[in-house]
Structures are given as structure tokens and as C-alpha cells.
Amino acid sequence: MLGGAGLGLGLLARSFGGGAAAATLPSGYAAEIMADGITAQVTFPSFTAPAVYSLTPDSTAKVTFVVTTPAYSGTTYGTRIRTIVGTAVRRKVYPNHASLEETQSGSDVITEFMLSEPIFSECTVLMTVLSGWATDSAGGGGEAAETFSSVSITNNSTQSFQKPVVRWNIVSEKNYWDTSGDLTVSVSAFSIHPYDGEFIESASFTFTDGSNTVTKDITASSLSSLYSRETTNGTRVTEHAATFSSSDVSGFTDGQCYIDAVVRSNLGDNNAESNPGVGSAPLGLGRFEVWLDAGGSRPPVYAVVNPGSAGGDPAVHTSRANALADADGAYADFGAAKAAIVTHNNSNHSYNGSGNGHIIVKNGTYTVQALDGTIAADSAAQSVWLTVEAETAGSVTITNSANLFTVWRPDWIKFENITFSLTGNVSTLYRNATDASVGFWLDGCTCTGNTDNTELFLYDCGKVFVTDCAFTSINLTASGLNQMIPVLIRGCDLDNVIYNTMCFLGNRTINECSHEDLSATNRAIIEDDENVIYAYSKHFDTPAGNPFANFDYHDGLAVVQNVFENNDNIQPVLGIGQDTEADMNNVVCAYNTGLGGRFNYGYNNDATTDYARTFWALDFNLFETINEKDDVNASRASSTGDAFTIEYSVGSIGNLFVDGYDDPANNFTYIGINSVLVATTDPTYTDDASQNSGDGTGRGTYTLTAANDAGSRVPSGRAGLSFDLGGSARNNDGSGAAGAYEA
């Protein structure tokens, strides 16, 4: 339970009807929820300012609000009952910040109280106050404010429910399904309201051919086993997944089909729904594309490439084994193989393109220049990826020591199980500069760079997907590039800098990660840039001069269940909204472990502009220290208090900041429900290799050997995940631990 208050601060019950009649306020009193949804205003009759207030939110809370909130139960819309508490009297903005929002109005005092969670416009509110919550200190008389229970008060909130932050966690474009096996699709999704071991209430997946539909409703998350590297590295991904079988699509028409997703938050009905095409609404979800081929009208085809040993009678085959067994059937280069695939598809499958073609590279080491050949554009749009794959995984190496990889013209190209090696002063492997709306996918590849130039690996490639890969001494992308964006990086080992990834899951990363504002060109080639997920990953060895992981400029961001370690410099381990010169709303930061440096959280040190920081949830994190900066730090006289969500920890629960503030001047007024600012008993770890608390050697293991003050941070019923980073079950009974691991 929560700090003796006897409140779960969230789920008390679900209902679909009315309740008992409410009492009334004592004579002369008035109370309302204000428009911002995070403040309650109370009028005290016959009071004199300044009064004395005692809210005790972390023991027996003296000001509580029972809030009936529209919510789903599975896929059925009803209500959820939340208990929210008053945490502190709100201060005035700079330069009057030393005074509270407490106004003498004739013989009355009007006071504003901050809330532990936001209240939305569709909610109804019952307010209860206990003895001692406010005292009139005028003249030393000590007259206590009256108490009341379950009184209906006016809700003037104008705030709308926030959409879940959600992305497909698999490659969602140009997929192929012949129904010989099942098709599983999945999303990773988060909201600012964790309940019952989930960040969302449910997800529905609808398969359609344009006429027929079949829907799968998913109400519980599961642990993914898609990529073995995630299991090996202990970066397990939690997801909501649906599986379709051949019987589900019996009678559907072969051809281009889609899977649409609807993802429901734990509160409200502002669902994230898939939207077709470019430029969907913020936090929209692109449609999952799949070419249905139950009848086998457009099967995969195979062509072998063997530079220097081309066959006298090269041929395209419908079987991989037959293609490899054809001793005289190899093509000289990629260009020849691709052209042959297009010809074969046109002659046999009425399709003048290379989609669903597979170019098999014979085992060996080759230069890019030897492999390329003359690569022509497809005449027909691709419906499925063209794949370039190794004969045997890990036995093909492509090197580049002279210039850029030739500009490829298949719009959607996938490299699978190949090793790429860049030497000399060459930094870029692949570029498709003629069209920004294309796709590039690396799957199961190993990519090595050099010490001469590690600037970037890909350039002008449109949508980039990287799965189950290893990068050494090379940057995957560079900051500020136009005409490309990593849409998904999952299940990888990554060395050096990673920039601007929309969905980053299950990775082990060395050095800096960053997500900055996207250029207008980049925004035009993805569904939106306001729906960013960094989750289930380990981040080691922060480089000097850079915050290790920094996230700016987003409406819709989830940074969930990661390890952040700094072992050798003064930079922060994590920054969210760190001096971001833009509004930044709908942010979930939960279940992270960060050691060896400070966490810069939502601060704005701008002296002139007040950027909004609304609907942020800081839940169940374990950090060494934390900082926030606001209008007071910046001496910002123009402040409107738009960052009070941060300063008063509205929507934040169950955090441990082991050593408190990195700088006492950059502090919170209230640290959050069931949270600890300075540990009495520090948690201990399997191998703490961070600086400060550890030995500084780097790349430690941060499973808990003793939770101590990190334990029992998650109130009963309020867990947001069912599994920790290593795949162990999360506790939802009040004993759950803060950080990336359960004790």
C-alpha cells in the first residue's frame, strides 16, 4: 500500500453505473478543479492569509479526490475509479515564486493545491478533507478549516486524454504471407497511466483485404522471443501481439492487404489508430502492409550471384535449394540478377518488378564494386522487399575501401546475414539519393568500420529498418541528415552514435544515443515524428562531452525499462527535454535504471520563453541523481507555469533518486507519490561498474542483489509492465521495485 495512506492512488474499482448521493460543502466553502487539470482551487471563508497547510500526501493524505474517469475494460468502454491526492500548495511564477498561490479576497482566502495526477474534462470528482488540512493562523488563533467527505465539486478541467505512444515493433512495410505458417504482428505501446501490469488496456488488430475483415483483441502483454540477441543480451521486449492463421483469412482475396491497429490507453477513449499514408495525425500508427498470397500467384524467386565465377547459363529459380544446386546458374553481379528476377516475374507472375526476389551471394569476400553491376529501376512498384542474402549466414563479406556503394534502385531493399566491412577513409556503405520515400533493411548483418572515419553508415536511404545486427566502430546514422530516418532499430549490438530513431527496442548500445527534431523532409517520409519509443535497452560508456541519451522536441515519447550507465565523465546519463526550445508533451519515463551521472528531466533554462511540459509521467525509475530547471533557475519573468507538471511531479509515482539532487538549486517542490529523494539504504547490484557508486570499469550488470529502498516503490495495482528487462515477472502487489529489474 502507499505510504500508510491506505490508497492505491488509482484503481479502486471499475463501474458502469452511478453511485451514492454526494454530500455538500460546508457553508461559505467553494472548491473546483481548475482548467489545467492539475490544480484544485479552494475558498476558505473567514480566513486570513497566510494560512497553514498540512497535506501529508505520503502518509495519511488529508486532501483526496475520488475521480470517476471514462476508461476501457478490455474493449468495453466504462469507467475507472481513481483516488488522487493534493500534494502541495502551488507557488506563484517568477519573480513572485517565494509566495504561494493564496489570495485574500475580502474575508476569504482562495488557495490553489497541486494534484498527484491530472484530471480530465470528462471526469466527475468527489473531494474529501481530513482534520488539520488547513489552519487560519491569523492572530495566533489557530482556527481549523472544516472537514468534509465525498463532496461533489465542479470540474472545470479542459484537458483531453492523451493518446498512447505506440509503434509497430517489427518491420511493418512490404511484408509477404503465403499462409503456409502463421503471421504474428506486434506493437510496443505505453501511456501515462500504468495499471494492472500494463501501460495500455488493450489492442485490437484487424486484417483486411478491403472487403473482408477479421479482428484479434489482445488484452495482455507478452514477452517477445523474436530475436535471440535480445535473450543473450538480457534486453527482452514486452509487446502486445496477435497471430493470424490461414483459417482466419479463408475466402480473402490475394493481393495487397493491411492490418490496422487500435491501441487503447488505460484511461479515456483517445485511442491510437492506424492511419494510411504519409502525414497521419500526431501519434497515428501506419498500417501494417502484407501481400497475401494463399494461392501462390507471386511466390519468392531466387537468383545466385558469384562474381568472377558466373555460370554459362544463369537462371532464376522458385526454390532456394534448386538455385544453389544449379552449378551453371550464377549471375555475375547484383544488376544482372535483379534484371533476371524482374524478367522472370513479368513472364511468370504478371508482375514487372523485383519484389519478393532473393539474390543469394555465394560464400566469400567481395568488394562492393565487384558485386554491383548496372542496377536499373523497377518498372512496377514493389509490393514486397527484394532481399540480398548470404548463402550461409556469416560467410559472405562485402568490403568497401574506395567509394560509396552504388546507388541502388530497388525501392525496398533488404540485406540479410551479410558482413559489411568499411576500410580506409570510407564511411558510407549505401545511398539512394534519388528518392526519399524508399526503404532499406539490414537483418542479421555484421557491420564494421574503421578508426579513420566513423561518421555514418547510411545516407539518403528513406525509411531504415535494422534488426538483429552488430555494429563495430561505425555510426549507424548521423545527426541532421535529410531523406532518411531509422524507423526501427531492434535486437542489435551498436557501437558509436545512434541518432533519431523512431522505435529503438532491445538493443545493447555503446556510446551516445540522441533523438532530435526531424527536418521537414524527414517528416514527409514517415508517418509522424511525434511518437518515439526508446525501450528495453542497455546503454553503456557515455562519451565525454555528450549526454548519453538525449530526447528533444516531441509530443509523444516513451523511455521505458532501459539501463543507462556512465563510467568516466561528468555528463548526464539521460536527458529528456533538456533545454529543448519547443513544447514537449505526453512523455512516459518509467522503469529505468541510471547510474554514474545525473538525470536531466524536463528542464528549461531559457530566460525568455516558457515551453510547455504537460502530461509527463515519471514512474518507477531508479536514478543516482536528478535535476530539473524552471522559471526560477532561468529568472524567466514571462513564465506561465507551464512546467508545473514537472516541478510538482504530477503523474509521477514510485521513483528512487539514490543521492538526491545533482545540484540542490535544480530541485522539485514535490518529488512524487511513494518516491524517495535520498536513499536510507542503497540498492545493491550484481556488478556496479559505473563511476561514483561502482568501480568505474564500465558495462556492468544492474540486476538487483538487494532492492532496499528501491523495493516496494510500485503501489498495488499500479505496475505498468508484467516483465522486467531480463524477462522476470514484475510484482503488482505493492512490493514491486523501481528500475529496470525486479528484485
Secondary structure by P-SEA (a helix, b strand, c coil): ccccccccccccccccccccbbbbccccbbbbbcccccbbbbbbccccccbbbbcccccccccccccbbbbbcccbbbbbbbbbbbcccccccccccccccccccccbbbbbbbbcccccccbbbbbbbccccccccccccccccccccbbbbbbcccccccccccccccccccccccccbbbbbbbbbccccccccccccbbbbbbbccccbbbbbbcbbbbbcccaaaaaacbbbbbbbbbbcccccccccccbbbbbbbbbcccccccccccccccccccccccbbbbccccccccbbbbbbbcccccccccccccaaaaaaccccccccaaaaaaaaaaaaaacccccccccbbbbbccccccccccccbbbbbcccccccbbbbbcccccbbbbbcccccccccccbbbbcbbbbbbcccccccccccccccbbbbbcbbbbbbcccccccccccccbbbbcbbbbccccccccccccccccccccccccccccccccccbbbbccccccccccaaaaaacccccccccccccccccccccccbbbccccbbbbcbbbbbbccccccccccccccccccccccccbbbbccbbbbccccccccbbbbbccccccbbbbcbbbbbcccccccccccccccccccccccccccccccccccccccccccccccccccbbbbccccccccccccccccccccccccccccccccccccccccccccccccccccccccccc
